Amino acid sequence: MTLSSRRVVTRFAPSPTGFLHIGGARTALFNWLFARHHAGTALLRIEDTDQKRSTPEAVDAIINGLAWLGLDHDGPVVFQSTRSERHREVALKLLEHGHAYRCYATPEELAEMREQQRAARQPIRYDGRWRDADSAHVAPDTPFTVRIRMPRSGCTTIADAVQGEVTVANSELDDFVLLRADGTATYMLAVVVDDHDMGVTHVIRGDDHLNNAFRQLPLFRAMDAVEGGWPDPVFAHIPLIHGSDGAKLSKRHGALSVEAYRDEFGILPEALFNYLLRLGWGHGDTEEISREDAIRLFDLSGVGRSPSRFDLRKLEHLNGHYLREADDARLAALVAERLELPVARDLLVQAMPFIKVRARNLNELAEGARFLAAGEPRDLTDKAEALLSGDGRRHLGIAAEALASTHWDGASLEAALVAAAAGAGLKLGQLAQPLRAALTGTTSSPGIFDVLVLLGREESMRRIRAHLAPGAPQNHLATDGGDARV
């Protein structure tokens, strides 16, 4: 069966030595989208052969991060460490058919070889000393590695689906190790065997693996010569992500785990999904692309060849768009987790349309909702305190008197405050700003009439009373009637 006639199968194959970072998440996204676009299969393989560095916590973080982004996988997770016997089987088959050979070079000999190459300013690569050597005189129990017999002449060309045709002279590639002296497979062998056995048709990964493709392709071809049915996969090497300054992406640029963007930065999964999609892939000038449209539109032809630049400000701007589009009950639940303050859930839901207008992330959304908590605001910010200095508290008293007997809805409250300001020869802001400080403890909040309605008559008047100057008349602050929140 030719590759073109097979159903598309992609795989995301992270090493669980750390958490799912931004670059890995984008690779997973592109694999997932390509498979879904072609009605194919998206697989997940955990490359955990480095048992010393692989941790269960990292495995869980990878799987949970993918699930949060909505990148489901087909079939069970494949753990590479469980397939060691299969890797060894393929290496021995290559050895049996002459596509690989035993290398008895000791670590000391190889170190000396590399030192001589450095001294002569030659490329550091295995010199093939055991490629055609007679091993008849070697003692049976002598340790050895198994090396592939790479082609020595000509060139290898890869028609990469992103990079285009890339050619490397075979003389630049050495006979690399397939099996170590302890019988365990190297990364190069394990990846090829697993990709074949999992039926992977398209290897989509970062372009830091492009050099590996020139070593892995001869393995596919050697096994195809041995037993058939090992077609070349389609390689697609995606440019890496750089920081906003063009330098290699680091923690200072935002090279953090997906969990960090969720928990610390308050980013919604649909926003990160959309941002990663547009990080290196384009479709016209469209910025906001739904999951359904992404599946419909995505193809490797839209992936650029130049590194993309990660910009946290752009991510937060996009996140603000998705916050405004999000269901209010869902946002209220997410904000409640961050607030750690007593706020009724129904009140949070009611407040979301007013609070989410300017928020860029869940942290800002939670901060904007703090004034709703019972007993808040506990403290005034310096700017809020300044609004209540001088004539601020006198103006607050004027506002309080105007509001006390007003019907508690937005239009009535606004009319009462406008009339009170005009009667006192003041601008509306001279009453509204001290009022905002008293009600929220800050100088930034939803519209003041929205704040009043959300807090209700009783809570609003309690907060106003708490911030009036000591000794101010209190009789006009009586809260006749119940909470008239609408």
C-alpha positions, 0 to 999 in steps of 0.5 A, a space after each residue: 500500500 502506498 503512503 498516498 492511499 493510506 489514511 492520515 495518521 499523525 502523532 505527538 511524541 513528547 518526552 516527559 522530562 518537563 511540562 507541556 510548554 508552548 512549543 510542544 503545545 503548538 506541535 501537538 495542535 498542528 498534528 491534531 488539526 492536520 489529522 482532523 482536517 483529513 478525517 484521520 487519526 491523531 495519536 499520542 506517544 510518550 517517549 519515556 525511554 530516559 527513565 532517570 529524567 522521565 516523571 509521572 508528574 510530567 506525564 500527567 501534566 502533558 496529558 492534562 495540558 492537552 485535554 485542557 486545550 481540547 486536543 484529544 487523541 485517538 486510541 490509548 497513549 503509547 509509552 515508548 518504554 514498553 516497546 524495548 523488545 520490539 526496538 531490539 528485534 528490528 535492530 537485530 533484523 537489520 544486523 542479520 540482513 547486513 544493514 547494520 553491524 557490530 561495533 566493538 570500539 570502546 568508550 576510550 577509543 571513541 573519545 580518542 577518535 573525537 579528540 583527534 578530529 577536534 585537533 584536526 578541525 574535522 567534523 566530529 563523527 564516527 569514522 566507521 572503523 568497524 564497518 568492514 572489519 573482521 570480527 572473527 578474532 573478537 572474544 564472544 563476550 566482548 561488549 558491542 553496539 549495533 550501528 546502521 550501515 549508512 550510504 556513503 556516496 550520493 545525497 539524500 533529499 527530503 521533500 519536506 511539506 513545510 521546508 520544501 526540498 532539502 538535500 544532504 550529502 550522505 558523506 556528512 552522515 555517520 553510522 550512528 548507534 541503533 543499540 547501545 552496549 546494554 542492548 537498549 535502543 537509541 532515540 533514532 531507532 525507537 522513533 522509526 520503529 514506533 512511527 512505523 508500527 503506529 502507522 504514522 503517515 505524517 511526522 509533523 515536528 519542530 525544525 530542530 529535528 530536521 537533521 534527525 530526518 536524514 538519519 531516520 529515513 535510511 532506517 525506513 528504507 533499510 527495513 523496507 528492503 528487508 521485509 517491505 511495507 515500510 514506506 517513507 513518511 511525509 516529513 513536515 518540520 515547523 520553524 521554532 518559536 522565538 521571543 518578541 525580540 527575535 531571540 530564542 524563546 526563553 522563560 523571559 519571553 513566555 516559554 512556560 508550561 501550558 498550565 502556567 498560562 491557565 493558572 498564573 496568567 488566566 488565559 482561556 483554552 480557546 484563546 491559547 488554541 487560537 493564538 498557537 494556531 496563528 503562531 506560524 500558520 496563516 489564513 488571510 488576515 483573520 485573527 479569531 478562528 473558531 475550532 471548527 473553522 480551524 479544522 476546516 481550513 488547516 493544512 501544512 501549506 499555510 505553515 510558514 518557513 520563518 520562525 514566529 514570534 511569541 508576544 504575550 500582549 497579543 495573546 492577552 488581547 486575543 484572550 480579552 476577545 474570548 472573555 467577552 464571548 464566553 458564557 457568563 456562568 462559566 466565567 463566574 465559576 472560573 473567577 470564583 476559584 480565584 477570588 477566595 472571597 464570599 461572593 454569591 455565584 448568581 451575583 457573579 454571573 449577573 456582574 460578568 457582562 459589566 466586568 468582562 468588557 475591559 478584562 484581558 485575563 481571568 486575573 483581571 476579571 477576578 480583580 474587577 469582581 472583588 468589590 462584590 464580596 461581602 464586607 468589601 472593600 476592606 481597604 482603599 487604594 491610594 488613588 481612591 483615598 485621594 478621591 475622598 480627601 478634601 471635598 470628596 466626603 462632602 460630595 459623597 454625602 450629597 450623592 448619598 442623600 440623592 440616592 437614599 430615596 431613589 428607586 434602585 434601577 440604573 435609569 432612576 439612580 442616574 437621574 437622581 445623581 445628575 439632578 443632585 450634581 446640578 443642584 449643588 453646582 457640580 459636575 456628575 464626575 465630582 459625585 460619581 468618583 467619590 462614590 466609586 471609591 467608597 463602593 469599590 475601594 478603587 478608581 476603576 470599576 464597571 459603570 457606577 450605576 451598574 455597580 450600585 445596581 449589582 451591590 443593591 441598596 442595602 450594601 451600597 448604603 452601608 459602604 457609603 456610610 462607612 466612608 463618610 466623615 465622622 460626625 456626618 448626619 446619618 439619618 438620610 442614609 436609612 435603608 428603608 425597604 429590602 435589597 432592591 437589586 435588579 
